């Protein structure tokens, strides 16, 4: 229970007053195996393909290369330690199997709903005039495509109407025996008058009505180009307007954009077309889905994020621009790899170590290399472990202390043996509690 209490003879722990347990090291067995030239092979693999090529027998990889053996002593991060199974149970040691398969990672982010740029229509005029009647008379009202927004009176527009009516009357008044050239010239005048009205954004149905009228109407309706809601209305009934003046803006909310911020270290997992799950606080209990349609090329140097745009369908108008939303981008960065629970790996900053349970109370520290961090606290293992091995997920810090202590004792013994000091054991230990030399 207290690894710092070590001595070379039986006794009682001065801290918990329990009987000291003998510590047996497997270092001598490992040295004997090394001296006899027999090294334990953990697995075979192709270093160029990585963990996906790991096998338990010699063979060839998918690239046709001979698999290379990986020996136990090449991956060992310290001496193997043996602890009595009862002590292992008291330490609360738990284990998990090294698994192989796909690894899923969910990128979680937030954003604000916005009106898509293609869904915004600005209504302005190309001629001067006055708003004779205003149908879309309040902001926020819903309008439908083709409905009149306002009637406009304009002297220039009235002149163009008279030109069209006169050209149509001239074409109809032609003698049936008139030449084709004269008939074609008259038709060109009609088409030219109609085109002039089209360029002023008069709807086709209103142009046909003017052409069939006997007299030019005093005001002409200007119609809505799309379904949507009125926004930024700049006029009231009777307002004088000029060419180029903004009248109002129509916003189509059938689709909305979610602009979410993704941190730069998570951008390698994000790609166009990925489906995003979106939840909105204003609509609890419902999830919306949509694809990533654009990834902005610039990084915000203050927040270290990149803006990702998601397009959401909004047929029932449940969503509104400005709403706050949370988004989950579900990715699969690893389709076939090894992974273990994240708590199985001790990351010291300079190295990453996992303890492999060999059975019968034997534990071996291994140098490993982590890859992608996945969901459910899973982490990819790039090297150091093989599938179906068992790693320690709880209590490994005590095992690490035990392993380092065993390694230190072995080094002291070797050093003392080389100098011929302190008899057979080669070490005199001092208990930290009483600082008394045995």
HELIX and SHEET records of a PDB file:
HELIX    1   1 UNK A   27  UNK A   35  1                                   9    
HELIX    2   2 UNK A   50  UNK A   53  5                                   4    
HELIX    3   3 UNK A   72  UNK A   75  1                                   4    
HELIX    4   4 UNK A   85  UNK A   90  1                                   6    
HELIX    5   5 UNK A  117  UNK A  119  5                                   3    
HELIX    6   6 UNK A  155  UNK A  172  1                                  18    
HELIX    7   7 UNK A  180  UNK A  199  1                                  20    
HELIX    8   8 UNK A  204  UNK A  211  1                                   8    
HELIX    9   9 UNK A  264  UNK A  269  5                                   6    
HELIX   10  10 UNK A  342  UNK A  344  5                                   3    
HELIX   11  11 UNK A  375  UNK A  377  5                                   3    
HELIX   12  12 UNK A  396  UNK A  419  1                                  24    
SHEET    1   A 5 UNK A  24  UNK A  25  0                                        
SHEET    2   A 5 UNK A  81  UNK A  82 -1                                        
SHEET    3   A 5 UNK A 362  UNK A 373 -1                                        
SHEET    4   A 5 UNK A 352  UNK A 359 -1                                        
SHEET    5   A 5 UNK A 345  UNK A 347 -1                                        
SHEET    1   B10 UNK A  24  UNK A  25  0                                        
SHEET    2   B10 UNK A  81  UNK A  82 -1                                        
SHEET    3   B10 UNK A 362  UNK A 373 -1                                        
SHEET    4   B10 UNK A 378  UNK A 383 -1                                        
SHEET    5   B10 UNK A 324  UNK A 341 -1                                        
SHEET    6   B10 UNK A  99  UNK A 115 -1                                        
SHEET    7   B10 UNK A 255  UNK A 263 -1                                        
SHEET    8   B10 UNK A 305  UNK A 313 -1                                        
SHEET    9   B10 UNK A 287  UNK A 300 -1                                        
SHEET   10   B10 UNK A 275  UNK A 280 -1                                        
SHEET    1   C 2 UNK A  41  UNK A  45  0                                        
SHEET    2   C 2 UNK A  68  UNK A  71 -1                                        
SHEET    1   D 2 UNK A  94  UNK A  97  0                                        
SHEET    2   D 2 UNK A 390  UNK A 394 -1                                        
SHEET    1   E 4 UNK A 120  UNK A 124  0                                        
SHEET    2   E 4 UNK A 246  UNK A 251 -1                                        
SHEET    3   E 4 UNK A 228  UNK A 231 -1                                        
SHEET    4   E 4 UNK A 142  UNK A 143 -1                                        
SHEET    1   F 4 UNK A 220  UNK A 223  0                                        
SHEET    2   F 4 UNK A 148  UNK A 153 -1                                        
SHEET    3   F 4 UNK A 129  UNK A 134 -1                                        
SHEET    4   F 4 UNK A 240  UNK A 241 -1                                        
END                                                                             
